[in-house]
Amino acid sequence: MPLPRTRGTALRQQLAELRGPDVPAKALDARALAALAANPGCARRAILDGAGVDKTALASALGSPSAFGQSQFALTRGNAFEAKVKADGGAELLRLVHEKLDRSAAPPADARVPDLTASGPQGRTARTELELREAATRPGVWTLLDHPMLALDVAGSPAFLEPDAVVVHPDGTWTVVEIKSFPLLDGSADPAKVGAAARQAAVYVLALEEVAARLASEESPAPRVRHRVLLVCPRDFSNLPAASAVDIRKQRAVTARQLARLTRIEDIADALPEGTCFSPELPVEELTAAVESVPATYAPECLSACELAFHCRARSREEGAVTTLGRPVRAELGGLTTVEEVLAAARGEAGDPGDPAVAALRRAAALRAEALEAACR
């Protein structure tokens, strides 16, 4: 639910102060939202993303520069490929949608490609919703929305999202299109990259479902957002587009559940010490103290999804936190939160013998000792 106007204004001012004076907010995109949903317990990432802090600059200022993100070459190649796919009014893109997702419909000969130009993200969001409403009044017509703007409420703060494309089918259903520069080799792609694209598309589907719900009326039901998205990639080692339909129902359900679990950003902001600021221009000591004032939930998966992962990993290692060993190990260890506690429990120096985790550790330590003794004979 949207914040009351007075509270929303105060929160925006509070978040602006966290970024630093005259520092523009960094937009929260679907890639960041997908990563945030994968680690909903991390208050540090939630407040930094909610405040629009540039985490790449922040990591560099902390002395732990991030290797996360695409190279400039990959971005340029991706933009060139996307332009090729959308050339001639999106004829090739619509052909792929028809071939992979809707062969029963008439071929997309004369598709609508409306102009979505507007001022600011709010204006573009309103224009996108207007064109989706207009498409609903044109049954039997294909409509291609090129880089529409969608809004999604995340922990009480709006996030503006820009999918590569959204297609309205002749039957009025909507499809999200993701265009990526990694190749489809013999009809398949890197599963990790496809999974990341599916999680990103799931965020767009959730945002579209909110738009569809607003368009519902007594006369007409809400348009259906398809849960099979179209992933468009280069074929083999060429620059020719190929496509695959990806079912994202699982990713959508997980992302919706995880985003709902996020602590509201205003609650995190209210708990911060007075005068907290995350500006990279601050002295290192002051900036480090500000970042450490917000608890983080580090896991090795953060290395591929968060710009602050190296900093958080270093801190977790200094504290001996078992989270550096991965979530499965952390879950098995129960109330033992540090490596020192684990080793003490294994040696029988600490821990409740009735705790299953402590008992398992002592049994493992005994088996190790027996194996070492046998090896020395």
C-alpha positions as CSV (number, residue, x, y, z in Angstrom):
1,M,0.0,0.0,0.0
2,P,1.4,3.5,-0.9
3,L,2.7,5.5,2.0
4,P,0.6,8.5,3.2
5,R,1.7,11.7,1.4
6,T,3.3,13.3,4.4
7,R,5.2,10.1,5.4
8,G,6.2,9.4,1.8
9,T,7.6,12.9,1.5
10,A,9.5,12.6,4.8
11,L,10.9,9.2,3.8
12,R,12.1,10.5,0.4
13,Q,13.9,13.3,2.2
14,Q,15.4,10.9,4.6
15,L,16.7,8.6,1.9
16,A,18.1,11.6,0.0
17,E,20.1,12.5,3.1
18,L,21.5,9.0,3.2
19,R,22.9,9.3,-0.3
20,G,24.6,12.6,0.5
21,P,24.0,16.2,-0.5
22,D,23.1,16.7,-4.2
23,V,23.8,13.0,-5.1
24,P,21.2,11.7,-7.6
25,A,19.5,8.4,-6.8
26,K,20.6,5.3,-8.7
27,A,17.6,3.6,-10.2
28,L,16.6,0.3,-8.8
29,D,16.3,-2.1,-11.8
30,A,14.9,-5.6,-12.2
31,R,18.4,-7.1,-11.9
32,A,18.9,-5.5,-8.6
33,L,15.4,-6.4,-7.4
34,A,15.9,-10.1,-8.4
35,A,19.2,-10.1,-6.4
36,L,17.5,-8.4,-3.4
37,A,14.6,-10.9,-3.5
38,A,17.2,-13.7,-3.4
39,N,18.5,-12.4,-0.1
40,P,15.6,-10.7,1.6
41,G,17.2,-10.8,5.1
42,C,19.9,-8.3,4.1
43,A,18.9,-5.0,5.6
44,R,22.1,-3.4,4.3
45,R,21.3,-4.0,0.7
46,A,17.6,-3.1,1.2
47,I,18.4,0.4,2.6
48,L,21.2,1.1,0.1
49,D,19.0,0.1,-2.9
50,G,16.0,1.9,-1.4
51,A,18.0,5.1,-1.0
52,G,19.4,4.8,-4.5
53,V,23.0,4.6,-3.3
54,D,25.6,3.8,-6.0
55,K,27.0,0.6,-4.5
56,T,29.8,0.4,-7.1
57,A,31.2,3.7,-6.0
58,L,30.6,2.9,-2.4
59,A,32.5,-0.4,-2.6
60,S,35.5,1.4,-4.2
61,A,35.4,4.1,-1.5
62,L,35.5,1.3,1.1
63,G,38.6,-0.2,-0.5
64,S,36.8,-3.3,-1.8
65,P,36.1,-2.5,-5.4
66,S,33.5,-4.8,-7.1
67,A,34.1,-7.1,-10.0
68,F,30.4,-7.4,-10.4
69,G,28.7,-6.1,-13.6
70,Q,29.0,-6.3,-17.4
71,S,32.0,-5.0,-19.3
72,Q,31.5,-2.0,-21.7
73,F,32.2,-4.3,-24.6
74,A,29.3,-6.6,-23.5
75,L,27.0,-3.7,-23.1
76,T,27.8,-2.3,-26.5
77,R,27.4,-5.8,-28.1
78,G,24.1,-6.2,-26.3
79,N,22.7,-2.9,-27.4
80,A,23.7,-3.6,-31.0
81,F,22.0,-7.0,-30.9
82,E,18.8,-5.5,-29.4
83,A,18.7,-2.9,-32.1
84,K,18.9,-5.6,-34.7
85,V,16.1,-7.6,-33.1
86,K,13.8,-4.6,-33.0
87,A,14.6,-3.2,-36.4
88,D,11.7,-2.6,-38.9
89,G,9.2,-2.0,-36.3
90,G,10.1,-5.1,-34.4
91,A,9.1,-7.4,-37.3
92,E,11.6,-10.1,-36.4
93,L,10.8,-9.9,-32.7
94,L,7.1,-10.2,-33.3
95,R,7.7,-13.1,-35.6
96,L,9.6,-15.0,-32.9
97,V,6.8,-14.3,-30.4
98,H,4.3,-15.7,-32.9
99,E,6.4,-18.7,-33.6
100,K,7.3,-19.6,-30.0
101,L,4.3,-18.5,-28.0
102,D,1.2,-18.0,-30.2
103,R,1.0,-19.9,-33.4
104,S,-2.7,-20.1,-33.3
105,A,-3.0,-16.3,-33.8
106,A,-2.8,-14.5,-37.1
107,P,0.8,-13.5,-38.1
108,P,1.8,-10.1,-36.9
109,A,1.6,-8.2,-40.2
110,D,0.5,-4.7,-39.1
111,A,1.5,-4.4,-35.4
112,R,1.1,-1.2,-33.4
113,V,4.3,0.2,-32.0
114,P,3.2,3.2,-29.9
115,D,5.5,6.0,-28.9
116,L,6.1,5.8,-25.1
117,T,8.1,9.0,-24.8
118,A,7.2,11.0,-21.6
119,S,8.8,13.2,-19.0
120,G,10.4,11.3,-16.1
121,P,9.8,7.8,-14.9
122,Q,6.3,8.7,-13.5
123,G,5.3,10.1,-16.9
124,R,6.6,7.1,-18.7
125,T,4.9,4.7,-16.4
126,A,1.6,6.5,-16.9
127,R,2.1,6.5,-20.7
128,T,2.8,2.8,-20.7
129,E,-0.3,2.1,-18.7
130,L,-2.3,4.3,-21.1
131,E,-1.0,2.3,-24.1
132,L,-1.7,-1.0,-22.4
133,R,-5.3,0.2,-21.8
134,E,-5.5,1.3,-25.4
135,A,-4.3,-2.1,-26.6
136,A,-7.1,-3.7,-24.6
137,T,-9.6,-1.9,-26.8
138,R,-8.1,-3.3,-30.0
139,P,-8.8,-7.1,-30.1
140,G,-7.1,-9.0,-32.9
141,V,-4.2,-6.5,-33.1
142,W,-0.6,-7.1,-32.2
143,T,1.0,-4.4,-30.1
144,L,4.7,-4.0,-29.3
145,L,5.8,-1.8,-26.4
146,D,9.5,-1.0,-26.8
147,H,11.1,-0.3,-23.4
148,P,8.0,0.4,-21.5
149,M,8.2,1.7,-17.9
150,L,6.6,-0.2,-15.0
151,A,6.4,0.6,-11.3
152,L,6.6,-1.9,-8.5
153,D,6.2,-1.2,-4.8
154,V,9.2,-2.7,-2.9
155,A,9.1,-2.5,0.9
156,G,7.2,0.8,0.7
157,S,9.4,2.4,-1.9
158,P,8.5,2.5,-5.6
159,A,10.9,0.9,-8.1
160,F,10.7,1.9,-11.8
161,L,11.5,-1.0,-14.1
162,E,12.2,-1.0,-17.9
163,P,11.8,-4.4,-19.6
164,D,13.3,-4.8,-23.1
165,A,9.8,-5.2,-24.6
166,V,6.2,-6.2,-23.8
167,V,4.0,-7.7,-26.5
168,V,0.2,-7.5,-26.4
169,H,-1.2,-10.5,-28.3
170,P,-4.4,-10.4,-30.5
171,D,-6.3,-12.2,-27.6
172,G,-5.3,-9.4,-25.2
173,T,-2.7,-11.3,-23.2
174,W,0.7,-9.8,-22.4
175,T,4.2,-11.3,-22.8
176,V,7.5,-10.1,-21.4
177,V,10.4,-10.2,-23.8
178,E,14.0,-10.4,-22.5
179,I,16.8,-9.8,-25.1
180,K,20.3,-11.0,-24.0
181,S,23.7,-11.1,-25.7
182,F,24.7,-14.6,-24.5
183,P,24.3,-17.2,-27.2
184,L,21.9,-20.1,-27.8
185,L,24.2,-23.0,-28.8
186,D,22.3,-25.8,-30.5
187,G,19.1,-24.4,-29.0
188,S,20.2,-24.2,-25.4
189,A,22.1,-21.6,-23.3
190,D,24.1,-21.4,-20.1
191,P,21.6,-22.6,-17.4
192,A,23.0,-20.0,-14.9
193,K,22.4,-17.1,-17.3
194,V,19.0,-18.4,-18.3
195,G,18.1,-18.6,-14.6
196,A,19.2,-15.1,-14.0
197,A,17.2,-13.9,-17.0
198,A,14.1,-15.8,-15.7
199,R,14.4,-14.2,-12.3
200,Q,14.7,-10.8,-13.9
201,A,11.7,-11.4,-16.1
202,A,9.7,-12.6,-13.1
203,V,10.1,-9.1,-11.6
204,Y,8.6,-7.6,-14.8
205,V,5.7,-10.0,-14.7
206,L,4.9,-9.0,-11.1
207,A,4.9,-5.3,-12.1
208,L,2.7,-6.1,-15.2
209,E,0.2,-8.0,-13.0
210,E,-0.2,-4.9,-10.9
211,V,-1.0,-2.9,-14.0
212,A,-3.4,-5.5,-15.2
213,A,-5.2,-5.4,-11.9
214,R,-5.7,-1.7,-12.2
215,L,-7.2,-2.1,-15.7
216,A,-9.9,-4.5,-14.5
217,S,-13.5,-3.3,-14.5
218,E,-17.0,-4.7,-14.2
219,E,-17.2,-4.8,-18.0
220,S,-13.9,-6.5,-18.7
221,P,-11.7,-8.7,-16.5
222,A,-8.0,-8.0,-15.9
223,P,-5.7,-8.8,-18.9
224,R,-3.8,-12.0,-18.4
225,V,0.0,-11.8,-18.1
226,R,1.6,-14.9,-19.6
227,H,4.0,-16.8,-17.3
228,R,6.0,-18.0,-20.3
229,V,8.4,-15.2,-21.4
230,L,10.4,-15.0,-24.6
231,L,14.2,-15.1,-24.2
232,V,15.9,-13.8,-27.4
233,C,19.6,-14.5,-27.9
234,P,22.1,-14.7,-30.7
235,R,22.1,-18.1,-32.5
236,D,25.3,-20.0,-32.0
237,F,28.2,-17.7,-32.9
238,S,26.3,-15.4,-35.3
239,N,24.4,-12.2,-34.7
240,L,21.2,-13.7,-35.9
241,P,18.4,-13.8,-33.3
242,A,17.0,-17.0,-31.9
243,A,14.4,-17.4,-29.2
244,S,13.2,-19.8,-26.5
245,A,10.1,-19.7,-24.4
246,V,10.9,-19.9,-20.7
247,D,8.4,-20.8,-18.0
248,I,8.9,-18.5,-15.1
249,R,6.1,-19.6,-12.8
250,K,8.5,-20.9,-10.1
251,Q,10.7,-17.7,-10.2
252,R,7.6,-15.5,-10.1
253,A,6.3,-17.3,-7.0
254,V,9.6,-17.2,-5.2
255,T,10.3,-13.5,-6.1
256,A,6.8,-12.5,-4.9
257,R,7.2,-14.3,-1.6
258,Q,10.7,-12.9,-1.0
259,L,9.8,-9.3,-1.8
260,A,6.9,-9.6,0.6
261,R,9.3,-10.6,3.3
262,L,11.5,-7.5,2.9
263,T,11.5,-5.3,6.0
264,R,9.9,-2.0,5.1
265,I,12.6,0.5,4.2
266,E,11.3,3.2,6.5
267,D,11.7,0.8,9.5
268,I,15.4,0.3,8.6
269,A,16.0,4.0,8.0
270,D,14.4,4.9,11.4
271,A,16.7,2.5,13.2
272,L,19.9,4.2,11.8
273,P,22.0,6.4,14.0
274,E,21.4,10.1,13.6
275,G,23.3,11.7,10.7
276,T,24.1,8.4,8.9
277,C,25.3,9.0,5.4
278,F,26.6,6.7,2.7
279,S,28.2,9.2,0.4
280,P,31.5,7.9,-1.2
281,E,33.0,11.3,-0.5
282,L,33.1,10.7,3.2
283,P,36.4,9.7,5.0
284,V,36.9,5.9,4.9
285,E,36.5,5.5,8.7
286,E,33.2,7.4,8.8
287,L,31.9,5.7,5.7
288,T,32.8,2.2,7.1
289,A,31.0,3.0,10.4
290,A,27.9,4.1,8.5
291,V,27.9,0.9,6.4
292,E,28.5,-1.3,9.4
293,S,25.6,0.3,11.3
294,V,23.3,-1.7,9.1
295,P,23.4,-5.5,9.5
296,A,24.2,-7.6,6.5
297,T,23.4,-11.2,5.6
298,Y,26.3,-12.3,3.6
299,A,26.4,-15.6,1.6
300,P,28.8,-16.7,-1.2
301,E,26.0,-16.2,-3.7
302,C,26.3,-12.5,-3.1
303,L,29.6,-12.5,-5.1
304,S,27.6,-12.8,-8.3
305,A,24.8,-10.4,-7.4
306,C,26.0,-7.5,-5.2
307,E,28.6,-4.8,-5.5
308,L,29.4,-4.9,-1.8
309,A,30.0,-8.6,-1.7
310,F,33.8,-8.4,-1.2
311,H,33.4,-5.9,1.7
312,C,30.8,-8.0,3.4
313,R,32.8,-11.2,2.9
314,A,35.9,-9.7,4.4
315,R,33.9,-8.6,7.5
316,S,32.3,-12.0,7.8
317,R,35.7,-13.7,7.7
318,E,37.1,-11.3,10.3
319,E,34.2,-12.2,12.6
320,G,34.5,-15.9,11.8
321,A,30.9,-16.1,10.7
322,V,29.8,-19.4,9.4
323,T,27.7,-17.7,6.7
324,T,31.0,-17.5,4.6
325,L,30.7,-21.3,4.2
326,G,27.3,-21.0,2.5
327,R,23.6,-21.2,3.4
328,P,23.4,-25.0,3.5
329,V,26.2,-25.2,6.0
330,R,24.8,-22.3,8.1
331,A,21.4,-24.1,8.2
332,E,23.0,-27.4,9.5
333,L,24.8,-25.6,12.3
334,G,21.7,-24.3,14.1
335,G,22.7,-21.9,16.9
336,L,26.4,-22.1,16.2
337,T,27.1,-18.8,14.4
338,T,31.0,-18.6,14.3
339,V,33.7,-20.9,13.3
340,E,35.3,-20.7,16.8
341,E,32.0,-21.9,18.3
342,V,31.8,-24.8,15.8
343,L,35.4,-25.9,16.6
344,A,34.8,-25.6,20.3
345,A,31.7,-27.7,20.0
346,A,33.5,-30.3,17.9
347,R,36.3,-30.6,20.5
348,G,33.8,-31.0,23.3
349,E,34.8,-27.7,25.0
350,A,31.4,-26.0,24.6
351,G,27.9,-26.6,23.4
352,D,24.9,-28.6,24.6
353,P,25.5,-32.4,23.9
354,G,21.8,-32.7,23.3
355,D,21.9,-30.3,20.4
356,P,21.8,-32.4,17.2
357,A,24.4,-30.0,15.5
358,V,26.8,-30.3,18.4
359,A,26.4,-34.1,18.5
360,A,27.0,-34.4,14.8
361,L,30.2,-32.3,15.0
362,R,31.6,-34.4,17.9
363,R,30.9,-37.6,16.0
364,A,32.6,-36.1,12.9
365,A,35.6,-35.1,15.0
366,A,35.8,-38.5,16.5
367,L,35.7,-40.2,13.1
368,R,38.4,-37.8,11.9
369,A,40.6,-38.6,14.8
370,E,40.2,-42.4,14.2
371,A,41.1,-41.9,10.5
372,L,44.2,-39.9,11.3
373,E,45.3,-42.4,13.9
374,A,44.8,-45.3,11.5
375,A,46.8,-43.5,8.8
376,C,49.8,-43.0,11.1
377,R,50.1,-46.7,12.0
